[in-house]
Protein backbone atom coordinates (compact mmCIF):
# COMPACT_ATOMS: atom_id res chain seq x y z
CA UNK A 1 0.00 0.00 0.00
CA UNK A 2 1.33 3.45 -0.77
CA UNK A 3 2.32 5.50 2.31
CA UNK A 4 0.58 8.66 3.33
CA UNK A 5 2.32 11.94 2.93
CA UNK A 6 2.73 14.52 5.69
CA UNK A 7 0.30 16.84 3.86
CA UNK A 8 -2.42 14.24 4.05
CA UNK A 9 -1.84 13.90 7.80
CA UNK A 10 -2.11 17.68 8.23
CA UNK A 11 -5.35 17.76 6.26
CA UNK A 12 -6.86 14.94 8.27
CA UNK A 13 -5.72 16.52 11.52
CA UNK A 14 -7.18 19.86 10.50
CA UNK A 15 -10.57 18.40 9.63
CA UNK A 16 -10.72 16.44 12.90
CA UNK A 17 -9.87 19.62 14.84
CA UNK A 18 -12.59 21.50 13.02
CA UNK A 19 -15.09 18.76 13.75
CA UNK A 20 -14.19 18.69 17.44
CA UNK A 21 -14.44 22.51 17.62
CA UNK A 22 -17.82 22.42 15.87
CA UNK A 23 -19.00 19.69 18.21
CA UNK A 24 -17.76 21.74 21.17
CA UNK A 25 -19.61 24.78 19.94
CA UNK A 26 -22.69 22.63 19.42
CA UNK A 27 -22.60 21.26 22.97
CA UNK A 28 -22.08 24.79 24.32
CA UNK A 29 -25.09 25.97 22.34
CA UNK A 30 -27.12 23.05 23.63
CA UNK A 31 -26.07 23.86 27.21
CA UNK A 32 -27.00 27.49 26.69
CA UNK A 33 -30.35 26.45 25.26
CA UNK A 34 -31.02 24.10 28.13
CA UNK A 35 -30.07 26.84 30.63
CA UNK A 36 -32.32 29.39 28.94
CA UNK A 37 -35.14 26.86 28.76
CA UNK A 38 -34.71 26.04 32.45
CA UNK A 39 -34.63 29.73 33.39
CA UNK A 40 -37.68 30.45 31.27
CA UNK A 41 -39.50 27.52 32.84
CA UNK A 42 -38.52 28.70 36.31
CA UNK A 43 -39.54 32.27 35.53
CA UNK A 44 -42.78 31.01 34.11
CA UNK A 45 -43.50 28.89 37.15
CA UNK A 46 -42.59 31.74 39.48
CA UNK A 47 -44.77 34.16 37.61
CA UNK A 48 -47.56 31.61 37.69
CA UNK A 49 -47.08 31.13 41.44
CA UNK A 50 -47.06 34.85 42.10
CA UNK A 51 -50.15 35.21 39.96
CA UNK A 52 -51.92 32.37 41.76
CA UNK A 53 -51.41 34.00 45.17
CA UNK A 54 -53.80 36.77 44.26
CA UNK A 55 -56.32 34.28 42.86
CA UNK A 56 -58.86 32.36 44.94
CA UNK A 57 -58.18 28.75 45.75
CA UNK A 58 -58.58 26.46 42.74
CA UNK A 59 -60.44 23.85 44.74
CA UNK A 60 -63.56 25.27 46.43
CA UNK A 61 -62.99 22.80 49.27
CA UNK A 62 -59.88 24.83 50.19
CA UNK A 63 -62.02 27.87 51.01
CA UNK A 64 -62.93 28.22 54.70
CA UNK A 65 -66.57 27.45 55.34
CA UNK A 66 -68.59 30.44 56.59
CA UNK A 67 -69.44 30.47 60.29
CA UNK A 68 -73.17 30.04 60.64
CA UNK A 69 -74.87 30.28 64.02
CA UNK A 70 -77.10 27.38 64.90
CA UNK A 71 -80.86 27.78 64.86
CA UNK A 72 -81.08 27.51 68.63
CA UNK A 73 -78.69 30.44 69.14
CA UNK A 74 -80.45 32.68 66.64
CA UNK A 75 -83.82 31.93 68.17
CA UNK A 76 -83.01 32.11 71.89
CA UNK A 77 -79.86 34.17 72.40
CA UNK A 78 -79.68 37.92 72.79
CA UNK A 79 -76.51 39.90 71.91
CA UNK A 80 -75.36 39.40 75.51
CA UNK A 81 -73.19 36.34 76.21
CA UNK A 82 -75.08 35.87 79.49
CA UNK A 83 -78.76 36.82 79.21
CA UNK A 84 -81.39 35.20 76.97
CA UNK A 85 -84.34 37.00 75.41
CA UNK A 86 -86.60 35.68 78.16
CA UNK A 87 -84.28 37.10 80.85
CA UNK A 88 -82.83 33.80 82.03
CA UNK A 89 -79.08 33.39 82.35
CA UNK A 90 -77.31 30.50 80.58
CA UNK A 91 -80.44 28.33 80.83
CA UNK A 92 -80.41 24.61 80.09
CA UNK A 93 -83.44 22.48 79.30
CA UNK A 94 -83.66 21.47 82.96
CA UNK A 95 -83.61 25.11 84.04
CA UNK A 96 -86.61 25.99 81.90
CA UNK A 97 -88.47 22.89 83.12
CA UNK A 98 -87.82 23.86 86.73
CA UNK A 99 -89.01 27.43 86.20
CA UNK A 100 -92.28 26.41 84.52
CA UNK A 101 -93.10 23.31 86.59
CA UNK A 102 -96.45 22.79 88.29
CA UNK A 103 -96.99 22.17 92.01
CA UNK A 104 -97.22 18.42 91.38
CA UNK A 105 -93.97 18.44 89.39
CA UNK A 106 -92.21 20.42 92.14
CA UNK A 107 -93.33 17.84 94.73
CA UNK A 108 -92.06 15.01 92.53
CA UNK A 109 -88.70 16.81 92.14
CA UNK A 110 -88.41 17.20 95.92
CA UNK A 111 -89.17 13.50 96.49
CA UNK A 112 -86.59 12.45 93.89
CA UNK A 113 -83.91 14.68 95.43
CA UNK A 114 -84.75 13.45 98.96
CA UNK A 115 -84.33 9.87 97.79
CA UNK A 116 -80.93 10.72 96.31
CA UNK A 117 -79.82 12.25 99.65
CA UNK A 118 -80.97 9.14 101.49
CA UNK A 119 -78.83 7.06 99.12
CA UNK A 120 -75.83 9.28 99.86
CA UNK A 121 -76.29 8.77 103.61
CA UNK A 122 -76.41 5.00 103.11
CA UNK A 123 -73.26 5.12 100.96
CA UNK A 124 -71.50 7.04 103.75
CA UNK A 125 -72.25 4.17 106.16
CA UNK A 126 -74.96 6.03 108.08
CA UNK A 127 -78.42 4.84 109.05
CA UNK A 128 -81.02 7.18 107.47
CA UNK A 129 -83.65 5.76 109.86
CA UNK A 130 -81.96 6.86 113.06
CA UNK A 131 -83.55 9.73 114.98
CA UNK A 132 -81.08 12.45 114.01
CA UNK A 133 -81.26 11.68 110.28
CA UNK A 134 -84.96 10.91 109.82
CA UNK A 135 -85.80 14.33 108.35
CA UNK A 136 -82.36 15.07 106.89
CA UNK A 137 -83.01 13.92 103.29
CA UNK A 138 -86.00 16.22 102.88
CA UNK A 139 -84.34 19.12 104.74
CA UNK A 140 -81.21 18.86 102.58
CA UNK A 141 -83.29 18.61 99.40
CA UNK A 142 -85.15 21.81 100.29
CA UNK A 143 -81.87 23.51 101.18
CA UNK A 144 -80.30 22.56 97.83
CA UNK A 145 -83.30 23.92 95.94
CA UNK A 146 -82.93 27.19 97.90
CA UNK A 147 -79.17 27.35 97.29
CA UNK A 148 -79.82 27.04 93.55
CA UNK A 149 -82.95 29.17 93.25
CA UNK A 150 -81.05 31.53 90.95
CA UNK A 151 -81.76 29.15 88.08
CA UNK A 152 -85.44 30.09 88.31
CA UNK A 153 -84.99 33.85 88.53
CA UNK A 154 -85.28 36.28 85.65
CA UNK A 155 -83.05 39.35 85.24
CA UNK A 156 -85.88 41.41 83.78
CA UNK A 157 -88.15 40.60 86.71
CA UNK A 158 -85.38 41.54 89.15
CA UNK A 159 -84.67 44.91 87.48
CA UNK A 160 -88.44 45.54 87.04
CA UNK A 161 -87.89 48.69 84.96
CA UNK A 162 -86.01 50.38 87.84
CA UNK A 163 -83.86 52.36 85.37
CA UNK A 164 -84.05 56.14 85.61
CA UNK A 165 -82.81 58.94 83.35
CA UNK A 166 -80.68 61.25 85.51
CA UNK A 167 -77.97 62.57 83.18
CA UNK A 168 -75.30 61.22 85.54
CA UNK A 169 -71.94 60.17 84.08
CA UNK A 170 -69.65 59.57 87.07
CA UNK A 171 -68.72 56.35 88.87
CA UNK A 172 -71.44 54.60 90.86
CA UNK A 173 -70.24 51.83 93.20
CA UNK A 174 -72.03 49.43 95.51
CA UNK A 175 -69.37 47.67 97.55
CA UNK A 176 -69.16 44.91 100.15
CA UNK A 177 -72.11 42.92 98.78
CA UNK A 178 -72.15 39.61 100.67
CA UNK A 179 -72.17 36.65 98.30
CA UNK A 180 -72.80 32.94 99.01
CA UNK A 181 -72.46 30.34 96.29
CA UNK A 182 -71.75 26.65 95.70
CA UNK A 183 -68.58 25.48 93.98
CA UNK A 184 -69.68 23.32 91.07
CA UNK A 185 -66.63 21.07 91.42
CA UNK A 186 -67.22 19.85 95.00
CA UNK A 187 -70.68 21.25 95.87
CA UNK A 188 -69.27 23.06 98.91
CA UNK A 189 -69.76 26.78 99.59
CA UNK A 190 -67.53 29.71 98.76
CA UNK A 191 -68.39 33.01 100.42
CA UNK A 192 -67.13 36.55 100.14
CA UNK A 193 -67.86 40.10 99.07
CA UNK A 194 -68.53 41.61 95.68
CA UNK A 195 -68.01 45.21 94.55
CA UNK A 196 -70.00 46.44 91.53
CA UNK A 197 -69.34 49.75 89.81
CA UNK A 198 -70.48 51.38 86.58
CA UNK A 199 -70.28 54.68 84.72
CA UNK A 200 -73.78 55.62 83.53
CA UNK A 201 -74.62 56.78 80.05
CA UNK A 202 -77.19 59.21 81.51
CA UNK A 203 -79.33 56.32 82.89
CA UNK A 204 -78.92 54.89 86.40
CA UNK A 205 -80.31 51.72 87.98
CA UNK A 206 -81.90 51.36 91.41
CA UNK A 207 -78.95 50.55 93.67
CA UNK A 208 -80.75 47.61 95.34
CA UNK A 209 -80.89 45.89 91.95
CA UNK A 210 -77.12 45.38 91.83
CA UNK A 211 -77.05 43.15 94.97
CA UNK A 212 -80.12 41.32 93.65
CA UNK A 213 -78.36 40.57 90.35
CA UNK A 214 -75.34 39.32 92.31
CA UNK A 215 -77.62 37.07 94.39
CA UNK A 216 -79.32 35.66 91.32
CA UNK A 217 -76.04 34.51 89.76
CA UNK A 218 -74.54 33.30 93.03
CA UNK A 219 -77.56 31.13 93.88
CA UNK A 220 -76.52 28.38 91.49
CA UNK A 221 -73.57 26.06 90.92
CA UNK A 222 -70.72 28.39 90.07
CA UNK A 223 -67.03 29.08 89.89
CA UNK A 224 -65.86 32.50 91.05
CA UNK A 225 -64.40 33.51 87.69
CA UNK A 226 -67.67 32.90 85.85
CA UNK A 227 -69.77 34.47 88.60
CA UNK A 228 -67.76 37.70 88.33
CA UNK A 229 -68.20 37.81 84.54
CA UNK A 230 -71.90 36.94 84.68
CA UNK A 231 -72.70 39.88 86.94
CA UNK A 232 -70.64 42.34 84.86
CA UNK A 233 -72.21 41.28 81.55
CA UNK A 234 -75.72 41.32 83.03
CA UNK A 235 -75.34 44.93 84.25
CA UNK A 236 -73.90 45.88 80.85
CA UNK A 237 -76.85 44.25 79.11
CA UNK A 238 -79.75 45.68 81.14
CA UNK A 239 -78.36 49.20 81.72
CA UNK A 240 -76.16 49.89 78.66
CA UNK A 241 -73.70 52.08 80.65
CA UNK A 242 -70.38 53.44 79.42
CA UNK A 243 -68.50 50.86 81.45
CA UNK A 244 -68.84 48.23 84.19
CA UNK A 245 -66.40 46.86 86.75
CA UNK A 246 -66.95 43.95 89.13
CA UNK A 247 -64.49 42.64 91.73
CA UNK A 248 -65.05 39.67 94.03
CA UNK A 249 -63.05 38.49 97.04
CA UNK A 250 -63.97 35.13 98.53
CA UNK A 251 -62.85 32.15 100.56
CA UNK A 252 -63.44 28.66 99.16
CA UNK A 253 -64.23 25.82 101.55
CA UNK A 254 -62.93 23.37 98.97
CA UNK A 255 -59.50 24.87 99.79
CA UNK A 256 -60.17 25.15 103.53
CA UNK A 257 -61.87 21.86 104.47
CA UNK A 258 -59.99 19.65 101.98
CA UNK A 259 -57.15 19.80 99.46
CA UNK A 260 -54.43 22.24 100.50
CA UNK A 261 -56.41 23.25 103.66
CA UNK A 262 -55.35 26.91 103.66
CA UNK A 263 -57.75 28.68 106.01
CA UNK A 264 -56.55 32.26 105.53
CA UNK A 265 -56.23 32.40 101.72
CA UNK A 266 -58.64 34.47 99.63
CA UNK A 267 -59.29 34.58 95.89
CA UNK A 268 -59.80 37.86 94.01
CA UNK A 269 -61.34 38.03 90.54
CA UNK A 270 -62.31 41.02 88.40
CA UNK A 271 -64.12 41.81 85.18
CA UNK A 272 -64.03 45.26 83.57
CA UNK A 273 -65.96 46.24 80.46
CA UNK A 274 -66.38 49.31 78.25
CA UNK A 275 -64.64 52.57 79.07
CA UNK A 276 -63.39 51.28 82.45
CA UNK A 277 -61.44 48.61 80.63
CA UNK A 278 -60.00 51.13 78.17
CA UNK A 279 -59.07 53.93 80.61
CA UNK A 280 -56.37 53.07 83.11
CA UNK A 281 -57.09 56.15 85.24
CA UNK A 282 -60.77 55.23 85.63
CA UNK A 283 -59.90 51.61 86.34
CA UNK A 284 -57.42 52.61 89.05
CA UNK A 285 -60.00 54.97 90.57
CA UNK A 286 -62.47 52.10 90.89
CA UNK A 287 -59.89 49.74 92.41
CA UNK A 288 -58.85 52.45 94.85
CA UNK A 289 -62.43 53.19 95.93
CA UNK A 290 -63.20 49.51 96.61
CA UNK A 291 -59.96 49.19 98.58
CA UNK A 292 -57.82 47.01 96.32
CA UNK A 293 -55.00 49.53 95.79
CA UNK A 294 -54.46 49.92 99.55
CA UNK A 295 -53.46 46.31 100.11
C-alpha positions as CSV (number, residue, x, y, z in Angstrom):
1,X,0.0,0.0,0.0
2,X,1.3,3.4,-0.8
3,X,2.3,5.5,2.3
4,X,0.6,8.7,3.3
5,X,2.3,11.9,2.9
6,X,2.7,14.5,5.7
7,X,0.3,16.8,3.9
8,X,-2.4,14.2,4.1
9,X,-1.8,13.9,7.8
10,X,-2.1,17.7,8.2
11,X,-5.3,17.8,6.3
12,X,-6.9,14.9,8.3
13,X,-5.7,16.5,11.5
14,X,-7.2,19.9,10.5
15,X,-10.6,18.4,9.6
16,X,-10.7,16.4,12.9
17,X,-9.9,19.6,14.8
18,X,-12.6,21.5,13.0
19,X,-15.1,18.8,13.7
20,X,-14.2,18.7,17.4
21,X,-14.4,22.5,17.6
22,X,-17.8,22.4,15.9
23,X,-19.0,19.7,18.2
24,X,-17.8,21.7,21.2
25,X,-19.6,24.8,19.9
26,X,-22.7,22.6,19.4
27,X,-22.6,21.3,23.0
28,X,-22.1,24.8,24.3
29,X,-25.1,26.0,22.3
30,X,-27.1,23.0,23.6
31,X,-26.1,23.9,27.2
32,X,-27.0,27.5,26.7
33,X,-30.4,26.5,25.3
34,X,-31.0,24.1,28.1
35,X,-30.1,26.8,30.6
36,X,-32.3,29.4,28.9
37,X,-35.1,26.9,28.8
38,X,-34.7,26.0,32.4
39,X,-34.6,29.7,33.4
40,X,-37.7,30.5,31.3
41,X,-39.5,27.5,32.8
42,X,-38.5,28.7,36.3
43,X,-39.5,32.3,35.5
44,X,-42.8,31.0,34.1
45,X,-43.5,28.9,37.1
46,X,-42.6,31.7,39.5
47,X,-44.8,34.2,37.6
48,X,-47.6,31.6,37.7
49,X,-47.1,31.1,41.4
50,X,-47.1,34.8,42.1
51,X,-50.1,35.2,40.0
52,X,-51.9,32.4,41.8
53,X,-51.4,34.0,45.2
54,X,-53.8,36.8,44.3
55,X,-56.3,34.3,42.9
56,X,-58.9,32.4,44.9
57,X,-58.2,28.7,45.7
58,X,-58.6,26.5,42.7
59,X,-60.4,23.8,44.7
60,X,-63.6,25.3,46.4
61,X,-63.0,22.8,49.3
62,X,-59.9,24.8,50.2
63,X,-62.0,27.9,51.0
64,X,-62.9,28.2,54.7
65,X,-66.6,27.5,55.3
66,X,-68.6,30.4,56.6
67,X,-69.4,30.5,60.3
68,X,-73.2,30.0,60.6
69,X,-74.9,30.3,64.0
70,X,-77.1,27.4,64.9
71,X,-80.9,27.8,64.9
72,X,-81.1,27.5,68.6
73,X,-78.7,30.4,69.1
74,X,-80.4,32.7,66.6
75,X,-83.8,31.9,68.2
76,X,-83.0,32.1,71.9
77,X,-79.9,34.2,72.4
78,X,-79.7,37.9,72.8
79,X,-76.5,39.9,71.9
80,X,-75.4,39.4,75.5
81,X,-73.2,36.3,76.2
82,X,-75.1,35.9,79.5
83,X,-78.8,36.8,79.2
84,X,-81.4,35.2,77.0
85,X,-84.3,37.0,75.4
86,X,-86.6,35.7,78.2
87,X,-84.3,37.1,80.9
88,X,-82.8,33.8,82.0
89,X,-79.1,33.4,82.3
90,X,-77.3,30.5,80.6
91,X,-80.4,28.3,80.8
92,X,-80.4,24.6,80.1
93,X,-83.4,22.5,79.3
94,X,-83.7,21.5,83.0
95,X,-83.6,25.1,84.0
96,X,-86.6,26.0,81.9
97,X,-88.5,22.9,83.1
98,X,-87.8,23.9,86.7
99,X,-89.0,27.4,86.2
100,X,-92.3,26.4,84.5
101,X,-93.1,23.3,86.6
102,X,-96.4,22.8,88.3
103,X,-97.0,22.2,92.0
104,X,-97.2,18.4,91.4
105,X,-94.0,18.4,89.4
106,X,-92.2,20.4,92.1
107,X,-93.3,17.8,94.7
108,X,-92.1,15.0,92.5
109,X,-88.7,16.8,92.1
110,X,-88.4,17.2,95.9
111,X,-89.2,13.5,96.5
112,X,-86.6,12.4,93.9
113,X,-83.9,14.7,95.4
114,X,-84.7,13.5,99.0
115,X,-84.3,9.9,97.8
116,X,-80.9,10.7,96.3
117,X,-79.8,12.3,99.6
118,X,-81.0,9.1,101.5
119,X,-78.8,7.1,99.1
120,X,-75.8,9.3,99.9
121,X,-76.3,8.8,103.6
122,X,-76.4,5.0,103.1
123,X,-73.3,5.1,101.0
124,X,-71.5,7.0,103.8
125,X,-72.3,4.2,106.2
126,X,-75.0,6.0,108.1
127,X,-78.4,4.8,109.1
128,X,-81.0,7.2,107.5
129,X,-83.7,5.8,109.9
130,X,-82.0,6.9,113.1
131,X,-83.6,9.7,115.0
132,X,-81.1,12.5,114.0
133,X,-81.3,11.7,110.3
134,X,-85.0,10.9,109.8
135,X,-85.8,14.3,108.3
136,X,-82.4,15.1,106.9
137,X,-83.0,13.9,103.3
138,X,-86.0,16.2,102.9
139,X,-84.3,19.1,104.7
140,X,-81.2,18.9,102.6
141,X,-83.3,18.6,99.4
142,X,-85.1,21.8,100.3
143,X,-81.9,23.5,101.2
144,X,-80.3,22.6,97.8
145,X,-83.3,23.9,95.9
146,X,-82.9,27.2,97.9
147,X,-79.2,27.3,97.3
148,X,-79.8,27.0,93.6
149,X,-83.0,29.2,93.2
150,X,-81.1,31.5,90.9
151,X,-81.8,29.2,88.1
152,X,-85.4,30.1,88.3
153,X,-85.0,33.9,88.5
154,X,-85.3,36.3,85.7
155,X,-83.1,39.3,85.2
156,X,-85.9,41.4,83.8
157,X,-88.1,40.6,86.7
158,X,-85.4,41.5,89.2
159,X,-84.7,44.9,87.5
160,X,-88.4,45.5,87.0
161,X,-87.9,48.7,85.0
162,X,-86.0,50.4,87.8
163,X,-83.9,52.4,85.4
164,X,-84.0,56.1,85.6
165,X,-82.8,58.9,83.3
166,X,-80.7,61.2,85.5
167,X,-78.0,62.6,83.2
168,X,-75.3,61.2,85.5
169,X,-71.9,60.2,84.1
170,X,-69.6,59.6,87.1
171,X,-68.7,56.4,88.9
172,X,-71.4,54.6,90.9
173,X,-70.2,51.8,93.2
174,X,-72.0,49.4,95.5
175,X,-69.4,47.7,97.6
176,X,-69.2,44.9,100.1
177,X,-72.1,42.9,98.8
178,X,-72.2,39.6,100.7
179,X,-72.2,36.7,98.3
180,X,-72.8,32.9,99.0
181,X,-72.5,30.3,96.3
182,X,-71.7,26.7,95.7
183,X,-68.6,25.5,94.0
184,X,-69.7,23.3,91.1
185,X,-66.6,21.1,91.4
186,X,-67.2,19.8,95.0
187,X,-70.7,21.3,95.9
188,X,-69.3,23.1,98.9
189,X,-69.8,26.8,99.6
190,X,-67.5,29.7,98.8
191,X,-68.4,33.0,100.4
192,X,-67.1,36.5,100.1
193,X,-67.9,40.1,99.1
194,X,-68.5,41.6,95.7
195,X,-68.0,45.2,94.6
196,X,-70.0,46.4,91.5
197,X,-69.3,49.8,89.8
198,X,-70.5,51.4,86.6
199,X,-70.3,54.7,84.7
200,X,-73.8,55.6,83.5
201,X,-74.6,56.8,80.1
202,X,-77.2,59.2,81.5
203,X,-79.3,56.3,82.9
204,X,-78.9,54.9,86.4
205,X,-80.3,51.7,88.0
206,X,-81.9,51.4,91.4
207,X,-78.9,50.5,93.7
208,X,-80.7,47.6,95.3
209,X,-80.9,45.9,91.9
210,X,-77.1,45.4,91.8
211,X,-77.0,43.1,95.0
212,X,-80.1,41.3,93.6
213,X,-78.4,40.6,90.4
214,X,-75.3,39.3,92.3
215,X,-77.6,37.1,94.4
216,X,-79.3,35.7,91.3
217,X,-76.0,34.5,89.8
218,X,-74.5,33.3,93.0
219,X,-77.6,31.1,93.9
220,X,-76.5,28.4,91.5
221,X,-73.6,26.1,90.9
222,X,-70.7,28.4,90.1
223,X,-67.0,29.1,89.9
224,X,-65.9,32.5,91.0
225,X,-64.4,33.5,87.7
226,X,-67.7,32.9,85.8
227,X,-69.8,34.5,88.6
228,X,-67.8,37.7,88.3
229,X,-68.2,37.8,84.5
230,X,-71.9,36.9,84.7
231,X,-72.7,39.9,86.9
232,X,-70.6,42.3,84.9
233,X,-72.2,41.3,81.6
234,X,-75.7,41.3,83.0
235,X,-75.3,44.9,84.3
236,X,-73.9,45.9,80.9
237,X,-76.9,44.2,79.1
238,X,-79.7,45.7,81.1
239,X,-78.4,49.2,81.7
240,X,-76.2,49.9,78.7
241,X,-73.7,52.1,80.6
242,X,-70.4,53.4,79.4
243,X,-68.5,50.9,81.5
244,X,-68.8,48.2,84.2
245,X,-66.4,46.9,86.7
246,X,-66.9,43.9,89.1
247,X,-64.5,42.6,91.7
248,X,-65.1,39.7,94.0
249,X,-63.1,38.5,97.0
250,X,-64.0,35.1,98.5
251,X,-62.8,32.1,100.6
252,X,-63.4,28.7,99.2
253,X,-64.2,25.8,101.6
254,X,-62.9,23.4,99.0
255,X,-59.5,24.9,99.8
256,X,-60.2,25.1,103.5
257,X,-61.9,21.9,104.5
258,X,-60.0,19.6,102.0
259,X,-57.2,19.8,99.5
260,X,-54.4,22.2,100.5
261,X,-56.4,23.3,103.7
262,X,-55.4,26.9,103.7
263,X,-57.7,28.7,106.0
264,X,-56.5,32.3,105.5
265,X,-56.2,32.4,101.7
266,X,-58.6,34.5,99.6
267,X,-59.3,34.6,95.9
268,X,-59.8,37.9,94.0
269,X,-61.3,38.0,90.5
270,X,-62.3,41.0,88.4
271,X,-64.1,41.8,85.2
272,X,-64.0,45.3,83.6
273,X,-66.0,46.2,80.5
274,X,-66.4,49.3,78.3
275,X,-64.6,52.6,79.1
276,X,-63.4,51.3,82.4
277,X,-61.4,48.6,80.6
278,X,-60.0,51.1,78.2
279,X,-59.1,53.9,80.6
280,X,-56.4,53.1,83.1
281,X,-57.1,56.1,85.2
282,X,-60.8,55.2,85.6
283,X,-59.9,51.6,86.3
284,X,-57.4,52.6,89.1
285,X,-60.0,55.0,90.6
286,X,-62.5,52.1,90.9
287,X,-59.9,49.7,92.4
288,X,-58.9,52.5,94.8
289,X,-62.4,53.2,95.9
290,X,-63.2,49.5,96.6
291,X,-60.0,49.2,98.6
292,X,-57.8,47.0,96.3
293,X,-55.0,49.5,95.8
294,X,-54.5,49.9,99.5
295,X,-53.5,46.3,100.1
